[in-house]
């Protein structure tokens, strides 16, 4: 009777070989899915950086329109942060909100980062109408971001007359 119980228990358990096969299959599936997901994650940080820059630009434009004044959006290439200031001349004292910083591995491609005006610059200045200040020159402004790992580039283009933002791949 005792031997019969032992045989029943032995039949219900998994053998070491069966367990190793199942673990091997799990590792194989995890490895394949990690390889498939890696490119998607790389692009996610660049898209996130572009959304941060876009949000800070819209915040500066909205502030200028709501307060009937000029507002500037300052791009700090060294720290990778973007901040909004309540005057055309940004300083630490007139920052209106906490800066938005780019995710790790994402950086401004150009130095200075704002191109398309009369000269490249470190800031965008919005008028009380929400358009870009013409003192920096007419024409759309572009800020290019790059992902250091993938080498891909996102362009954030600010339309001169309206201050609206387009984001696209280069």
C-alpha positions, 0 to 999 in steps of 0.5 A: 500500500505504501509503495502504491502511494509512492508510485502515484506521487512520482507520476504526478511530479515533473521530472528535472528534464521537463522543468529544464525544457520549460525554462528553456522555452521561457528564456527563448521567448523572452529573448526574442521579445526583448529583441523585438521591443528594443527598437520601439523603446529607443524611439519612445525616448526621442518621441518623449523628448519632442513632446516635452519641447513641444509642451514648453513651446506651447506654454511660452506661447500661451503665457505671452498671449494670456498676459499680453506680453513677450515670453521666451522659451530658453533651450539649455544645451548643456543640461538638455532642459527647456524653460519658459520666462516672462520676458524676452530676456530670460534669467533665473528670476523670471522663470515662470515654471519648472524646466522640462528636461529631455530624457537620458540619451536625447539631446539637442542636435544643433548648438545653438538649438534654434535655427531658421531665424536671422541667426541661430539662437538659444531661445524663442521669443513669443509676442502677445499675439502668440507669434514669434517675435520678428526681431529674431528674423522672419521664417519658421524656427526649427529645433532638432533632437537626436537619439544618441543610441539610434541616430534618429532625428526629430524636428520641432518646427515652430510656424513663424506667424502663428506660433503653432508647432509641427513635429516630424522625422527628419 
